[in-house]
C-alpha cells in the first residue's frame, strides 16, 4: 500500500456505487461496440475521469493512486495482445477504465471476464460450425511462432474477419456481472 500522507474524503461511505457506475459504463461500451464496432475514446475518458472523481470523493487520494497503478498495469500487461492484433485498442482502454474503478478487484474481474469470453468464443465457433477450423488455425499460428522464434500478428482469413472476431466488451460486461453475482468483489 502506498501512503502519501493524510487521506481526505468529501463523502464517507459508498456501498456498491462504484460497481454500479462501472456497470453502466460497460453497458454503454457494449452498445457502441455492437453498433459501431468500436469503443469511443470519449467513453473511456469519461470513465477514467469519473473514477478519479469517485476516488477523491469516496475513497481518498491514496486509493485513487493505487487504482491508477492497477489501470496502468492492466493496460501495459495487455498491450502485447494489441501488438499481435488479437484485441483492439478500445478494448485495452476499456480495461484501463475497469482498473481505475476496481483497483485490486480487477483480478477477480479478469478471471470472470476470461471465463465469460472463453465460453462466448466457443459458443460462437460452435454455432458457426468452425470450431475445429479455428482451433487448427490457432495451433498452426502458435507452432509457427515457436519455429520462427518471433511473434507475428495473428492471421485472419481474407474476407472473413467478422467470422473470427468476438466482441470483448460483451465479455467484460458478462465478467463484471458474474463477479457481482458470485460476490468475488470485496
C-alpha positions in Angstrom: 0.0 0.0 0.0 1.3 3.4 -0.9 1.0 6.1 1.8 1.1 9.7 0.6 0.1 11.4 3.8 -3.3 12.1 5.3 -6.4 10.9 3.4 -9.1 13.4 2.9 -12.6 12.4 1.9 -15.5 14.6 0.9 -18.1 11.9 1.5 -17.9 8.9 3.7 -19.2 5.5 2.5 -20.0 4.4 -0.9 -21.6 0.9 -0.9 -21.7 -0.6 -4.3 -21.9 2.7 -6.2 -18.6 2.2 -7.9 -19.6 -1.2 -9.2 -22.9 0.1 -10.5 -21.3 3.1 -12.2 -18.8 0.7 -13.8 -21.6 -1.5 -14.9 -23.3 1.5 -16.7 -20.0 2.3 -18.5 -19.6 -1.3 -19.6 -23.2 -1.4 -20.9 -22.7 1.7 -22.9 -19.4 0.3 -24.2 -21.1 -3.0 -25.3 -23.8 -0.9 -27.1 -21.3 1.1 -29.0 -19.2 -1.9 -29.8 -22.3 -3.6 -31.3 -23.4 -0.6 -33.3 -20.1 0.9 -34.4 -17.6 -2.0 -33.9 -15.5 0.4 -31.7 -15.4 1.8 -28.2 -15.4 5.6 -28.3 -12.5 7.4 -26.7 -15.0 9.8 -25.2 -16.5 7.0 -23.1 -13.1 5.9 -21.9 -12.1 9.5 -20.9 -15.5 9.9 -19.1 -14.9 6.6 -17.3 -11.4 7.5 -16.2 -12.4 11.0 -15.0 -15.4 9.5 -13.2 -13.1 7.0 -11.4 -10.8 9.8 -10.3 -13.7 11.9 -9.0 -15.2 8.9 -7.3 -11.8 8.0 -5.7 -11.4 11.6 -4.4 -14.9 11.9 -3.1 -15.5 8.4 -1.6 -12.1 6.7 -1.1 -9.4 9.3 -0.7 -6.5 10.0 -2.9 -4.4 7.1 -1.6 -6.8 4.6 -3.1 -7.0 6.7 -6.2 -3.3 6.4 -6.7 -3.4 2.6 -6.2 -6.2 2.4 -8.7 -4.1 4.4 -11.2 -1.3 1.8 -10.9 -3.8 -1.0 -11.4 -5.1 0.6 -14.5 -1.5 1.2 -15.8 -0.6 -2.4 -15.1 -3.6 -3.8 -16.9 -3.0 -1.6 -19.9 0.7 -2.4 -20.2 0.0 -6.1 -19.5 -2.4 -6.4 -22.3 -0.5 -4.1 -24.7 1.3 -7.1 -26.4 -2.1 -8.5 -27.4 -2.8 -5.3 -29.3 0.6 -5.6 -31.0 -0.4 -9.1 -32.1 -3.7 -7.7 -33.4 -5.7 -10.1 -31.2 -7.5 -7.2 -29.4 -8.4 -3.7 -30.4 -7.1 -0.5 -28.8 -10.6 0.3 -27.4 -10.6 -3.0 -25.6 -7.4 -2.1 -23.8 -8.6 1.4 -23.0 -11.8 0.0 -21.6 -9.7 -2.4 -19.5 -7.8 0.6 -18.1 -11.2 2.1 -17.1 -12.0 -1.1 -15.3 -8.7 -0.9 -13.5 -9.3 2.7 -12.4 -12.7 1.7 -11.0 -11.9 -1.6 -9.4 -8.2 -1.5 -8.3 -7.3 -4.8 -6.7 -10.7 -6.2 -7.6 -9.5 -6.2 -11.2 -8.0 -9.6 -10.7 -11.5 -11.1 -9.8 -12.8 -9.2 -12.8 -10.2 -10.6 -15.2 -10.9 -14.2 -14.0 -14.7 -13.8 -14.6 -14.3 -11.9 -17.8 -11.8 -14.6 -19.1 -14.3 -17.3 -18.3 -17.2 -15.5 -20.0 -15.1 -14.6 -23.1 -13.9 -18.2 -23.5 -17.5 -19.6 -23.2 -18.7 -16.9 -25.6 -16.0 -17.6 -28.2 -16.6 -21.4 -28.0 -20.4 -20.9 -28.4 -19.9 -18.6 -31.4 -17.5 -21.0 -33.1 -19.8 -24.0 -32.4 -22.8 -22.0 -33.8 -20.8 -21.1 -36.9 -19.6 -24.7 -37.1 -15.9 -23.6 -37.5 -14.6 -24.6 -34.0 -12.1 -27.2 -35.2 -11.0 -25.0 -38.2 -10.4 -22.0 -35.8 -8.5 -24.2 -33.2 -6.4 -25.7 -36.0 -5.6 -22.1 -37.3 -4.6 -21.1 -33.7 -2.3 -24.1 -33.1 -0.7 -23.6 -36.5 0.0 -20.0 -35.5 1.5 -21.0 -32.2 3.7 -23.6 -33.8 4.9 -21.1 -36.5 5.8 -18.6 -33.8 7.8 -21.2 -32.0 9.6 -22.3 -35.2 10.4 -18.7 -36.2 11.2 -17.7 -32.6 9.2 -14.5 -33.0 5.7 -13.3 -32.5 3.8 -12.2 -35.6 0.3 -10.6 -35.9 -2.4 -13.2 -35.6 -3.6 -14.2 -39.1 -7.3 -13.8 -40.1 -8.6 -15.3 -43.3 -9.1 -12.6 -46.0 -12.8 -11.6 -46.3 -13.6 -13.5 -43.1 -12.5 -11.0 -40.4 -16.0 -10.9 -38.8 -16.1 -14.7 -38.8 -13.1 -14.9 -36.4 -13.8 -12.0 -34.1 -15.8 -11.6 -30.9 -16.8 -8.5 -29.0 -14.6 -8.3 -26.0 -16.8 -5.7 -24.4 -19.5 -8.3 -24.1 -17.1 -10.5 -22.1 -16.1 -7.5 -19.9 -19.8 -6.8 -19.1 -20.6 -10.5 -18.5 -17.5 -10.9 -16.3 -18.5 -7.8 -14.3 -22.0 -9.2 -13.7 -20.6 -12.7 -12.9 -18.2 -11.2 -10.3 -21.1 -9.2 -8.8 -23.4 -12.2 -8.6 -20.8 -14.5 -7.2 -19.6 -11.9 -4.6 -16.0 -12.0 -5.8 -15.6 -8.3 -5.4 -14.5 -7.1 -1.9 
